[in-house]
Amino acid sequence: MQPTTLRPNAGHLALPFFDEAHRHIAARLPDWVNAQGVDESDDRAACRDWVRRLGEGGWLKYCVPGEFGGALPQLDSRALVVLRETLAFYSPLADFALAMQGLGSGAISLGGSTAVRRAYLPDVASGRKIAAFALSEPDAGSDVAAMKLIASAARPDCAMQEKDGSFFLDGQKTWISNGGMADFYCVFAKTDPDGGSRGISAFVVDRGSEGLDDSAHIPVMAPHPLATLSFTRCRVQADQMLGELNGGFKLAMQTLDIFRASVAGAALGMARRALAEAIHHAQRRRMFNQTLADFQLTQARLGEMAALIDAGALLTYRAAWLRDTAQGSAKERSVAAKHQKDCSVAAAMAKMCATENAQRVIDMALQMHGGLGVMVGSKVESLYRDIRALRIYEGATEVQQLIIGKAVLQEAQS
């Protein structure tokens, strides 16, 4: 990562979505991350280095609850958005490293027993352990209920009723971020093969467990550590289960709901960097006896880019604010359910708009750079590759459209 004199605009932090804790993050983080100078030529080595540095810097404390080494009492979506937006402005790989610590341990924060949370979360917060979230499979990405990884009870007579036995995992997971380098995986598997989404349970599986092979790395267009996990009679103790038996689907969705707005935050960070690069280039590139910035066409394009970013930003901040302020505010079950639905729909809107808009903004910035934009090693060229995956992972754009569309129809019917 090369240091830069460019800085993200922090004017949006004056909006009422944020409080002093979030503004404190935004004030300190830019100088810290810009000074790190991590060698990112090897994505796996760089991610390990980023996790270590983020842990030592205290930034990973925002990925876990306060009781287990966190900076805030509970997981805070707005803090995650500010962190990811700022990190992504400077280094999408640094953003990835922080995000996976949060996503990879989120199911433990939400559903782990006290013993499990004590065993893993403090090490996540310090950077001593690298986390991973293992949900997707070769034939089960958007359709989570189609997963085929089976968790069979070692003692069928009792283990399915009580957490006093163990399970054997058999099957595969793929597209697993931090695969092959994580110290543990939060794995989702079918404990009831015929139960659909109601037959899924979650477990913590340590790297090196007998029967787990995480060596199949997956190369992608913007280098990030990904791998396929293969389980063959991989034994996991029942006390490593997260949440309720067959309650894994709900736990996975709750985890994704917390972090979905932060994906939008990462997209905002990349888009803001692209806009900053475009402005910097336009003010210095001379043609026809004036700068590129002097052309009205350039000014119009920059204005469009800024508006696209702000549109995604407002949806993102609203989604994070809704999720944070709705926690514990509703006592009646029906009201709580509506809060949860509103948060999920808002997160879907934020993720869809921020990532799609960021793709457009970065494309415009690259076009404005001309030939320099497609030169390998230029910032806008790397951003062009980095942004593409955000429109797919943690729920592709089309999935977000379905979530929003169904909600609109249900609202109209009611």
Secondary structure, DSSP 4 states (H G I P E B T S, - for coil): ----S-----GGGGSTT--HHHHHHHHHHHHHHHT-----SSHHHHHHHHHHHHHHTTGGGGGS-GGGT-SSSS--HHHHHHHHHHHHHH-HHHHHHHHHHHHHHHHHHHH--HHHHHHHHHHHHHTSS-EEEE--BTTBSS-GGG---EEEESSTTTTTTSSSSEEEEEEEEEEEETTTT-SEEEEEEESSTTSGGGGEEEEEEETT-TTEEEEEE---SS---EEEEEEEEEEEEGGGEESSTT-HHHHHHHHHHHHHHHHHHHHHHHHHHHHHHHHHHHHH-EETTEEGGGSHHHHHHHHHHHHHHHHHHHHHHHHHHHHHHHTTT--SHHHHHHHHHHHHHHHHHHHHHHHHHHHHHHHHHHHHHGGGGGSTT-HHHHHHHHHHGGGTTTS-HHHHHHHHHHHHHHHHH-
